[in-house]
Amino acid sequence: MSRGSSAGFDRHITIFSPEGRLYQVEYAFKAITQENITTVALKSGDCAVVATQKKVTEKNIVPDTVTHLFRVTKDIGCAMTGRIADARSQVQKARYEAANFRYKFGYDMPVDVLCRRIADINQVYTQNAEMRPLGCSMVLIAYDDEIGPSVYKTDPAGYYSGFRACSVGAKMLEANSYLEKKYKNNLSEEKAIQLAITCLSSVLAIDFKPNGIEIGVVSKTDPTFRILDEREIEEHLTKIAEKD
């Protein structure tokens, strides 16, 4: 077997290849992009926003049962990108960790601590042969009393970080490039939501309908994580269309 070949090294999650790569972890990242969903999140001014595509694959599916946005605690929400079954499992774990923290310490788990805990669990999955990494990436948003609006992202390798604006999924590079150009840190809630929508719309080259996108918001005036309904999304889409 040539030393440059990946043969054999992609069968075991715990073994490095001679080039220093863990192929199974790389395949987990590939699984995220293959779901063909893109998610965008940003914090600006006194709010944080997350927007993701909503795809109903069959006519007979009830659209209300398809979602990539989840409430972890009252004030922390997340968008899951990747394999939805893995995503639901990770959300359930995050809810358990947050509830356990609240029970132990008597106050709600801060969003950065929760993200670090999920990242730590993901990292353990890359060490143990009896587990596999989850093919999903979690983007958490919350309004923190001390640090204000927050956006955190974690991935299957166990890496996590805080962001002003970030994206995950099939068009991640294009969305990040768009956000780098257009992002401002003093936007109102309405402008932040519209930036997230226009970013997704631009990189995917599609005009969204209200039932094709999901948006979650937290702000200083209303720190509870809430998901916008179709009527509210319709209003934002109309305002974007009027601008253009």
C-alpha positions as CSV (number, residue, x, y, z in Angstrom):
1,M,0.0,0.0,0.0
2,S,1.5,3.4,-1.0
3,R,1.9,5.9,1.8
4,G,-0.2,8.5,-0.1
5,S,-3.2,6.2,-0.4
6,S,-6.2,6.4,1.9
7,A,-6.9,2.7,1.6
8,G,-7.4,1.2,5.1
9,F,-7.3,4.5,6.9
10,D,-10.9,5.5,6.2
11,R,-12.2,2.3,7.8
12,H,-11.2,3.3,11.3
13,I,-12.3,6.5,12.9
14,T,-9.5,6.5,15.5
15,I,-6.5,6.0,13.1
16,F,-4.7,8.9,11.5
17,S,-3.5,8.5,7.9
18,P,0.2,9.1,7.2
19,E,-0.8,12.7,6.0
20,G,-2.3,13.3,9.5
21,R,-6.0,13.1,8.4
22,L,-9.0,11.4,10.0
23,Y,-11.0,10.4,6.9
24,Q,-14.2,9.4,8.8
25,V,-14.4,12.9,10.3
26,E,-13.9,14.4,6.8
27,Y,-16.8,12.2,5.6
28,A,-19.0,13.6,8.3
29,F,-18.4,17.1,7.0
30,K,-19.3,15.8,3.5
31,A,-22.5,14.4,4.9
32,I,-23.5,17.9,6.0
33,T,-23.1,19.4,2.6
34,Q,-24.9,16.5,0.8
35,E,-28.2,17.3,2.5
36,N,-28.2,20.4,0.2
37,I,-29.3,22.8,2.9
38,T,-27.7,26.1,3.7
39,T,-28.0,28.0,7.0
40,V,-27.0,31.6,7.8
41,A,-26.7,33.2,11.2
42,L,-25.6,36.7,12.3
43,K,-25.7,39.0,15.3
44,S,-26.0,42.7,15.0
45,G,-27.0,45.6,17.2
46,D,-29.2,44.1,19.9
47,C,-30.4,40.9,18.1
48,A,-29.3,37.6,16.7
49,V,-30.9,35.9,13.7
50,V,-30.7,32.5,12.1
51,A,-32.2,31.6,8.7
52,T,-32.3,28.2,7.0
53,Q,-33.9,26.6,4.0
54,K,-37.0,24.5,4.5
55,K,-37.5,21.7,2.0
56,V,-40.6,19.5,1.9
57,T,-39.5,16.6,-0.3
58,E,-42.9,15.0,-0.9
59,K,-46.4,16.3,-1.5
60,N,-48.0,14.1,1.2
61,I,-45.7,15.3,4.0
62,V,-47.3,17.7,6.5
63,P,-45.0,20.8,6.2
64,D,-45.3,21.7,9.9
65,T,-43.5,18.5,10.8
66,V,-40.4,19.4,8.7
67,T,-38.0,21.8,10.5
68,H,-34.4,22.6,11.1
69,L,-34.9,25.1,13.9
70,F,-35.2,23.9,17.5
71,R,-35.6,25.5,20.9
72,V,-33.0,24.1,23.3
73,T,-34.0,26.2,26.3
74,K,-36.5,29.1,26.6
75,D,-33.8,31.6,25.5
76,I,-31.4,29.4,23.3
77,G,-32.4,28.3,19.8
78,C,-30.5,26.3,17.2
79,A,-30.4,25.6,13.5
80,M,-29.3,22.1,12.6
81,T,-27.7,21.5,9.2
82,G,-27.0,18.0,7.9
83,R,-28.6,14.7,8.5
84,I,-31.8,15.4,10.3
85,A,-31.9,12.2,12.3
86,D,-28.5,12.9,13.7
87,A,-29.5,16.5,14.2
88,R,-32.6,15.6,16.4
89,S,-30.3,13.3,18.5
90,Q,-27.9,16.1,19.1
91,V,-30.7,18.6,20.0
92,Q,-32.0,16.1,22.5
93,K,-28.6,15.8,24.0
94,A,-28.2,19.6,24.2
95,R,-31.6,19.9,25.9
96,Y,-30.5,17.3,28.4
97,E,-27.2,19.1,29.1
98,A,-29.0,22.4,29.5
99,A,-31.6,20.9,31.9
100,N,-28.9,19.2,33.9
101,F,-26.9,22.4,34.2
102,R,-30.1,24.3,35.4
103,Y,-30.8,21.5,38.0
104,K,-27.2,21.5,39.3
105,F,-26.4,25.2,39.4
106,G,-29.9,26.9,39.7
107,Y,-29.5,29.2,36.7
108,D,-29.8,28.8,32.9
109,M,-26.9,27.4,31.0
110,P,-25.1,30.2,29.0
111,V,-25.0,29.7,25.3
112,D,-21.2,29.6,25.1
113,V,-21.0,26.9,27.8
114,L,-23.6,24.8,26.0
115,C,-21.8,25.1,22.7
116,R,-18.5,24.1,24.3
117,R,-20.2,21.1,26.0
118,I,-21.7,19.9,22.7
119,A,-18.3,20.4,21.0
120,D,-16.6,18.3,23.7
121,I,-19.1,15.5,23.2
122,N,-18.5,15.6,19.4
123,Q,-14.8,15.4,20.0
124,V,-15.2,12.3,22.1
125,Y,-17.0,10.7,19.1
126,T,-13.8,11.1,17.1
127,Q,-11.8,9.1,19.6
128,N,-13.9,6.1,20.3
129,A,-14.1,3.2,17.8
130,E,-17.7,2.2,18.9
131,M,-19.1,5.6,18.0
132,R,-19.4,7.6,14.7
133,P,-19.3,11.4,14.4
134,L,-22.8,12.9,13.8
135,G,-23.3,14.2,10.3
136,C,-24.7,17.5,11.4
137,S,-23.5,21.0,12.5
138,M,-25.2,23.1,15.2
139,V,-25.6,26.9,15.1
140,L,-26.8,28.3,18.4
141,I,-28.2,31.8,18.9
142,A,-29.2,33.5,22.2
143,Y,-29.3,36.9,23.9
144,D,-26.9,36.7,26.8
145,D,-27.3,39.1,29.8
146,E,-23.5,39.7,29.9
147,I,-22.3,39.5,26.3
148,G,-25.4,40.5,24.5
149,P,-26.5,38.7,21.2
150,S,-24.5,35.6,20.6
151,V,-23.9,33.2,17.6
152,Y,-22.0,30.0,18.2
153,K,-21.2,27.1,15.8
154,T,-19.9,23.6,16.4
155,D,-19.0,20.9,14.0
156,P,-18.5,17.0,13.9
157,A,-14.7,17.4,14.7
158,G,-15.5,19.1,18.0
159,Y,-14.4,22.6,17.0
160,Y,-16.5,25.5,18.2
161,S,-16.3,29.3,18.0
162,G,-18.3,32.4,18.4
163,F,-19.2,34.4,15.3
164,R,-20.5,37.8,14.2
165,A,-21.9,36.1,11.1
166,C,-21.5,32.6,9.8
167,S,-23.0,30.0,7.5
168,V,-23.1,26.2,7.2
169,G,-24.0,23.8,4.5
170,A,-23.9,23.4,0.7
171,K,-23.2,27.0,-0.2
172,M,-21.1,27.9,2.9
173,L,-18.2,29.5,1.1
174,E,-20.4,31.7,-1.1
175,A,-22.6,32.7,1.9
176,N,-19.5,33.6,4.1
177,S,-18.1,35.7,1.2
178,Y,-21.5,37.5,0.9
179,L,-21.6,38.2,4.7
180,E,-18.1,39.5,4.8
181,K,-19.0,42.1,2.2
182,K,-22.5,43.1,3.5
183,Y,-22.3,42.6,7.3
184,K,-22.7,45.6,9.6
185,N,-22.7,45.4,13.4
186,N,-25.4,48.0,14.0
187,L,-28.4,46.7,12.2
188,S,-31.9,46.8,13.5
189,E,-33.8,43.5,14.0
190,E,-35.7,44.0,10.8
191,K,-32.5,44.8,8.7
192,A,-30.7,41.8,10.3
193,I,-33.5,39.4,9.3
194,Q,-33.6,40.9,5.8
195,L,-29.8,40.5,5.4
196,A,-30.1,36.8,6.4
197,I,-32.8,36.3,3.8
198,T,-31.1,38.2,1.0
199,C,-27.8,36.3,1.7
200,L,-29.5,33.0,1.3
201,S,-31.5,34.2,-1.7
202,S,-28.4,35.5,-3.4
203,V,-26.1,32.5,-2.9
204,L,-28.8,30.0,-3.8
205,A,-30.1,32.2,-6.7
206,I,-33.7,31.6,-5.8
207,D,-36.7,33.8,-4.8
208,F,-38.0,32.5,-1.5
209,K,-41.7,31.8,-0.7
210,P,-42.7,32.1,2.9
211,N,-42.9,28.3,3.3
212,G,-39.4,27.8,1.8
213,I,-37.4,29.5,4.6
214,E,-37.3,29.3,8.4
215,I,-36.1,32.2,10.6
216,G,-35.4,32.3,14.3
217,V,-34.8,35.5,16.3
218,V,-33.6,36.7,19.7
219,S,-33.3,40.3,20.8
220,K,-32.7,42.5,23.8
221,T,-36.3,43.5,24.0
222,D,-37.5,39.9,23.6
223,P,-34.7,37.5,24.6
224,T,-37.0,34.4,24.2
225,F,-36.1,32.4,21.1
226,R,-38.9,32.6,18.7
227,I,-39.5,31.3,15.2
228,L,-41.2,33.6,12.7
229,D,-44.5,32.5,11.2
230,E,-45.2,32.6,7.5
231,R,-47.1,35.9,7.8
232,E,-44.1,37.6,9.3
233,I,-41.7,36.1,6.7
234,E,-44.1,37.2,4.0
235,E,-43.9,40.8,5.3
236,H,-40.0,40.7,5.2
237,L,-40.0,39.2,1.7
238,T,-42.4,41.9,0.5
239,K,-40.1,44.7,1.9
240,I,-37.1,43.1,0.2
241,A,-38.9,42.9,-3.1
242,E,-40.0,46.6,-2.8
243,K,-36.3,47.6,-2.2
244,D,-35.2,45.8,-5.3
